[in-house]
Amino acid sequence: MHSHSSHEGHHHHHDHSDKSSSQITWAFFLNFTFTIIEFIGGYLTNSTAIMADAVHDLGDTLSIGSAWLLNKLGNKKANESYSYGFKRFSLLGALLNGVILIIGSTWVLIESVSRLFDPQMPMAEGMFFLALLGISVNGYAAYRLSSGKSLNEKMLNWHLIEDVLGWVAVLIVSVVLMFVEWPLLDPILSIAFTLFILFNVVKYLRSTFTLFFQATPDQKLLNDIQTELTRDELVVNTHHLHLWSLDGEQHVLTAHLELSQMVEANKLFTLKQEIAANLAPFNLAHTTIEFEFPDEQCRDEMVSDSEHEHHEHHSHSH
């Protein structure tokens, strides 16, 4: 029994990914332009906070570019080699972005720590205007992307929120520096916000890794599905129940259902329809269900048993 999500669901999903793609394209050009402004600004104001932010934004620009590319790939139609399509590429995007963020943040930390021992006075007025520009540009971009559903968009949204926080820090520092000569403020704030972001990125990377290694995306969802599969009294048990996710949104399910008795074809047909209806609310991208009659040995277990015997025989003959 094979079923695929309905055409309507597909259509809706396609609109959603197109929107995601245009959001990402737009964020890329905004970030790219702004990164160039920052490098020049950081050089002119002699502020390492701004320079660090510029490098950070460069990292963002690269990861947004890769996200866009992977998003495009993710929407390609499935083919014989990639029968599940290319959705998992977006996980790769989220993974790369996470790594770039970690490298960038580590760089900011190293820079900031060295500034603690050798504080230099930056040009406060220039920092102030750059910070205002930074807050408005990144704030607007973060607001535009905040509706994103995919892991990729969430990761990018973190990039942008991180930038807004960075610019708020720069703004506060620049105002204080206009009145007092206390250059240490700059690196201290830098360190604080970088640690906060690292904490969140690590959390995101963990969920990306679990999906990457085909862990069950949601234990509760699995239990609910199991309940639905055994709702009919004909089904006495389930095994080889696997639920995994292509990209955090599109899930794949395979299961073997043990039946209590031999069933006529028309009865089996009704049971299939019933199970399809029970599973419909879960919006699964692919489902494969196998029925096993009483006294029938499970094919997958036969395979693993024969492998086991082969192995035993092999070790004895040595």
C-alpha positions in Angstrom: 0.0 0.0 0.0 1.6 3.2 -1.2 0.1 6.6 -0.8 1.4 10.1 -1.5 0.1 13.3 -0.1 -2.8 14.9 -2.0 -2.3 17.2 -4.9 -3.7 20.1 -3.0 -1.2 19.7 -0.2 1.6 19.5 -2.8 0.4 22.7 -4.4 0.3 24.6 -1.2 3.8 23.3 -0.3 5.1 24.5 -3.6 3.8 28.1 -3.1 5.4 28.0 0.4 8.8 27.0 -0.9 8.7 29.6 -3.7 8.0 32.3 -1.1 10.8 30.9 1.0 13.1 31.2 -2.0 12.3 34.8 -2.8 12.6 35.7 0.9 16.1 34.2 0.9 17.2 35.9 -2.4 16.0 39.2 -1.0 17.9 38.7 2.3 21.0 37.8 0.4 21.3 41.0 -1.6 20.4 43.2 1.4 23.1 41.5 3.5 25.7 41.6 0.7 25.4 45.3 0.1 25.4 46.0 3.8 28.5 43.9 4.4 30.5 46.1 2.0 29.2 49.3 3.8 30.3 47.8 7.1 33.9 46.9 6.1 34.4 50.5 4.9 32.7 51.9 8.0 34.6 49.7 10.4 37.9 50.8 8.8 37.0 54.5 9.0 35.8 54.4 12.6 38.6 52.2 13.9 36.0 50.0 15.7 36.8 46.3 16.0 33.1 45.7 17.0 32.0 46.9 13.6 34.8 45.0 11.8 33.9 41.9 13.7 30.3 42.5 12.7 31.3 42.9 9.1 33.1 39.6 9.1 30.0 38.1 10.7 27.8 39.6 8.0 30.1 38.2 5.4 29.5 34.8 6.9 25.8 35.5 6.8 25.9 36.5 3.2 27.7 33.2 2.3 25.3 31.1 4.3 22.3 32.9 2.8 23.7 32.3 -0.6 24.1 28.6 0.1 20.7 28.4 1.7 19.2 29.9 -1.5 21.0 27.4 -3.7 20.0 24.5 -1.5 16.4 25.7 -1.4 16.3 25.7 -5.2 17.8 22.2 -5.2 15.3 21.1 -2.6 12.4 21.9 -4.9 13.7 19.8 -7.8 11.5 16.9 -8.8 12.5 13.5 -7.6 14.3 11.3 -10.1 15.5 7.7 -10.3 18.7 8.3 -8.3 17.1 10.6 -5.8 13.7 8.9 -5.4 12.7 11.0 -2.4 13.6 14.2 -4.1 16.1 16.8 -2.9 14.5 18.0 0.4 17.4 16.8 2.5 19.6 19.4 0.8 18.0 22.0 3.0 19.3 20.2 6.1 22.8 20.4 4.6 22.2 24.1 4.3 21.1 24.5 7.9 24.2 22.5 8.9 26.6 24.6 6.9 25.0 27.8 8.2 25.4 26.6 11.8 29.1 25.8 11.2 29.7 29.2 9.6 28.0 30.9 12.5 30.1 29.0 15.0 33.4 29.8 13.2 32.3 33.5 12.9 31.3 33.7 16.5 34.6 32.1 17.6 36.5 34.7 15.6 34.5 37.5 17.2 35.3 36.1 20.6 39.0 35.9 20.0 39.0 39.5 18.6 37.0 40.8 21.6 39.2 39.1 24.2 42.4 40.5 22.6 40.7 44.0 22.7 40.2 43.6 26.5 44.0 43.7 26.9 44.6 46.4 24.4 41.6 48.8 24.4 41.6 51.5 21.7 39.2 54.4 21.4 37.0 54.2 18.3 35.2 57.0 16.6 31.9 57.1 18.5 29.8 59.3 16.1 30.5 57.2 13.1 29.7 54.1 15.1 26.4 55.6 16.2 25.2 56.3 12.6 26.4 52.9 11.3 24.6 51.2 14.3 21.3 53.0 13.4 21.6 51.9 9.8 22.5 48.3 11.0 19.5 48.0 13.3 17.0 49.2 10.7 18.4 47.1 7.8 18.7 43.8 9.8 15.6 44.5 11.8 13.5 44.8 8.7 15.1 41.6 7.2 14.5 39.6 10.4 10.9 40.8 10.4 10.4 39.7 6.8 11.9 36.2 7.5 10.3 35.6 10.8 7.3 33.9 9.2 9.6 31.2 7.7 8.8 27.6 8.6 11.8 25.6 7.3 14.9 25.0 9.4 16.8 27.0 6.8 14.7 30.1 7.3 14.8 29.7 11.1 18.6 29.5 10.9 18.7 32.6 8.7 16.4 34.4 11.1 18.8 33.7 13.9 21.6 35.2 11.8 19.6 38.4 11.4 18.4 38.6 15.0 22.0 38.1 16.0 23.0 41.0 13.8 20.3 43.3 15.3 21.5 42.5 18.8 25.1 43.2 17.7 24.1 46.6 16.4 22.1 47.4 19.5 25.3 46.7 21.4 27.3 48.9 19.1 24.7 51.7 19.4 24.8 51.6 23.2 28.6 51.6 23.3 28.8 54.5 20.8 26.4 56.6 22.9 28.4 55.9 26.1 31.7 56.5 24.4 30.5 60.0 23.3 30.5 61.0 27.0 33.1 58.9 28.6 36.4 57.3 27.5 35.8 53.7 28.4 36.8 51.6 25.3 36.5 48.3 27.3 32.7 48.5 26.8 33.0 47.6 23.2 34.6 44.1 23.5 32.6 43.2 26.7 29.3 43.6 24.9 30.6 41.8 21.9 31.5 38.8 24.0 28.1 38.7 25.8 26.0 38.6 22.7 28.3 36.1 20.9 27.9 33.6 23.7 24.2 34.0 23.7 24.0 33.2 20.0 26.4 30.3 20.2 24.1 28.7 22.8 21.1 28.9 20.4 23.0 27.7 17.3 24.2 24.6 19.2 20.6 23.9 20.0 19.6 24.2 16.4 22.5 22.1 15.2 21.5 19.3 17.5 18.0 19.1 16.0 19.5 19.2 12.5 21.9 16.4 13.3 19.1 14.1 14.6 17.2 14.6 11.4 20.4 14.0 9.4 20.9 10.7 11.1 17.2 9.7 10.5 16.2 9.8 14.1 12.4 9.8 14.8 11.5 13.5 14.4 8.9 13.4 17.2 8.3 10.6 19.7 4.7 11.8 20.4 3.9 11.8 16.7 5.2 8.2 16.4 3.0 7.1 19.3 -0.1 8.7 17.8 0.6 7.1 14.5 1.0 3.7 16.2 -2.4 4.2 17.9 -4.0 5.0 14.6 -2.5 2.0 12.8 -3.8 -0.5 15.4 -7.3 1.1 15.7 -9.0 -1.7 13.6 -9.5 -4.9 15.5 -8.0 -6.9 12.6 -4.6 -5.4 13.3 -3.1 -7.1 16.3 0.4 -5.7 16.3 2.9 -3.4 14.4 6.6 -3.8 13.9 9.4 -2.5 11.8 7.7 0.9 12.3 10.0 3.6 11.0 9.3 7.3 11.0 11.9 9.7 9.8 12.0 13.1 8.2 13.4 14.4 4.9 13.8 18.0 6.0 12.1 18.5 9.4 8.7 19.1 7.7 8.2 16.2 5.3 8.0 12.8 7.1 8.3 9.3 5.8 6.6 6.3 7.4 7.0 2.5 6.8 5.3 -0.2 8.9 4.4 -3.9 9.0 0.9 -4.6 10.4 0.2 -8.1 11.7 -3.4 -9.2 11.0 -5.4 -11.5 13.3 -6.9 -13.6 10.5 -6.7 -14.4 6.8 -8.7 -11.7 5.0 -10.6 -11.6 1.7 -9.4 -9.1 -0.9 -12.4 -6.8 -0.5 -12.0 -6.8 3.3 -8.3 -5.9 2.8 -9.3 -3.1 0.5 -11.6 -1.6 3.1 -8.9 -1.9 5.8 -6.4 -0.1 3.5 -8.9 2.8 3.0 -9.6 3.0 6.7 -5.9 3.2 7.5 -5.4 5.8 4.8 -8.1 7.9 6.4 -6.7 7.4 9.9 -3.2 8.6 8.7 -4.5 11.5 6.7 -4.3 14.1 9.5 -0.5 13.4 9.9 0.3 14.8 6.4 3.0 12.2 5.7 5.0 12.7 2.5 5.5 9.0 1.8 3.9 5.9 3.5 4.5 2.3 2.9 2.4 -0.3 4.8 2.8 -4.0 4.6 0.2 -6.5 5.9 1.2 -9.8 7.4 -1.2 -12.7 7.8 -1.2 -15.1 10.8 1.7 -17.6 10.7 3.4 -15.6 8.0 7.1 -15.0 8.7 8.1 -11.3 8.4 10.3 -10.9 5.3 12.7 -8.5 6.9 13.2 -10.8 9.8 13.8 -13.7 7.4 16.6 -11.6 5.8 18.2 -10.7 9.2 17.9 -14.3 10.4 19.5 -15.7 7.2 22.3 -13.1 7.6 22.7 -14.2 11.2 22.8 -17.9 10.2 25.3 -17.1 7.4 27.4 -15.3 9.9 27.2 -18.2 12.4 28.1 -20.7 9.7 31.0 -18.4 8.7 32.4 -18.1 12.1 32.1 -21.9 12.7 33.9 -22.8 9.5 36.9 -20.6 10.7 
